[in-house]
Amino acid sequence: MKKSKKERVTELLDLPKEVLLDTPKLTVYSDNQLTVENYGGILEYTDCYIRLKTAGKTIAVSGRGLELRAITDVDVLVEGSISRIDYLTV
């Protein structure tokens, strides 16, 4: 697969991909906290299922007692009993 110009520059300058390529970065803390950076919006939100739009993919979080604890224009914090994280192609 041929790399884009942005991907080559990112690698050449040793920069984090999520910064220049607008790709999501997930940070999981145990099974009860998840931070998603570079998300594009909330598609679905219940206490057992959350879908987040990102560039090229949708991130689906399943569990119990899920809450969006912090929302900014850059990241979102999910808390609750997280049982599954799926990457869905848009």
URFEN-V826487 format. One record per pair of residues at least 24 apart in sequence whose ideal C-beta (glycine too) atoms are under 10 Angstrom apart, sorted by the first residue. I is the first residue (numbers start at 1). J is the second residue. D is the distance in whole Angstrom. If there is no record, write none. Layout:
i = <I | I>
j = <J | J>
d = <D | D>
This chain:
i = <18 | 21 | 21 | 22 | 22 | 22 | 23 | 23 | 23 | 23 | 24 | 24 | 24 | 24 | 24 | 24 | 24 | 24 | 24 | 24 | 25 | 25 | 26 | 26 | 26 | 26 | 26 | 26 | 26 | 27 | 27 | 28 | 28 | 28 | 29 | 29 | 29 | 30 | 31 | 31 | 31 | 31 | 31 | 32 | 32 | 32 | 32 | 32 | 32 | 32 | 32 | 33 | 33 | 33 | 33 | 33 | 33 | 34 | 34 | 34 | 34 | 34 | 34 | 34 | 34 | 34 | 34 | 34 | 35 | 35 | 35 | 35 | 35 | 35 | 35 | 36 | 36 | 36 | 36 | 36 | 36 | 36 | 37 | 37 | 37 | 37 | 38 | 38 | 39 | 39 | 39 | 39 | 39 | 39 | 41 | 42 | 42 | 42 | 43 | 45 | 47 | 48 | 48 | 48 | 49 | 50 | 50 | 50 | 50 | 50 | 51 | 51 | 52 | 52 | 53 | 54 | 54 | 55 | 56 | 56 | 56 | 57 | 57 | 57 | 57 | 57 | 58 | 58 | 58 | 58 | 58 | 59 | 59 | 59 | 59 | 60 | 60 | 60 | 60 | 60 | 61 | 61 | 62>
j = <55 | 55 | 56 | 54 | 55 | 56 | 54 | 55 | 56 | 57 | 52 | 53 | 54 | 55 | 56 | 57 | 58 | 59 | 75 | 87 | 54 | 75 | 52 | 54 | 59 | 61 | 78 | 85 | 87 | 75 | 77 | 78 | 82 | 85 | 77 | 79 | 82 | 82 | 63 | 80 | 81 | 82 | 83 | 63 | 65 | 66 | 78 | 79 | 80 | 81 | 82 | 69 | 77 | 78 | 79 | 80 | 82 | 59 | 61 | 63 | 66 | 76 | 77 | 78 | 79 | 80 | 82 | 85 | 69 | 70 | 75 | 76 | 77 | 78 | 79 | 61 | 74 | 75 | 76 | 77 | 78 | 85 | 72 | 74 | 75 | 76 | 74 | 75 | 71 | 72 | 73 | 74 | 75 | 76 | 76 | 68 | 71 | 76 | 88 | 78 | 80 | 80 | 81 | 83 | 84 | 76 | 78 | 80 | 82 | 85 | 86 | 88 | 76 | 78 | 90 | 87 | 90 | 90 | 87 | 89 | 90 | 86 | 87 | 88 | 89 | 90 | 86 | 87 | 88 | 89 | 90 | 85 | 86 | 87 | 88 | 84 | 85 | 86 | 87 | 88 | 85 | 86 | 86>
d = <10 | 8 | 10 | 8 | 5 | 9 | 8 | 6 | 8 | 9 | 8 | 10 | 4 | 7 | 9 | 7 | 10 | 6 | 9 | 9 | 10 | 8 | 10 | 9 | 7 | 10 | 10 | 7 | 9 | 9 | 10 | 10 | 8 | 7 | 10 | 9 | 10 | 9 | 8 | 9 | 7 | 5 | 7 | 9 | 9 | 10 | 9 | 6 | 7 | 6 | 6 | 8 | 7 | 7 | 5 | 9 | 8 | 9 | 6 | 9 | 9 | 9 | 7 | 4 | 8 | 9 | 6 | 7 | 10 | 9 | 6 | 7 | 5 | 8 | 10 | 9 | 10 | 6 | 5 | 8 | 7 | 9 | 9 | 6 | 4 | 8 | 7 | 8 | 9 | 10 | 10 | 8 | 7 | 6 | 10 | 7 | 8 | 7 | 10 | 10 | 7 | 9 | 9 | 9 | 10 | 9 | 6 | 9 | 10 | 10 | 9 | 8 | 7 | 9 | 8 | 9 | 9 | 9 | 10 | 8 | 6 | 10 | 5 | 6 | 6 | 6 | 8 | 8 | 4 | 8 | 6 | 7 | 7 | 6 | 8 | 8 | 7 | 4 | 8 | 6 | 6 | 8 | 8>
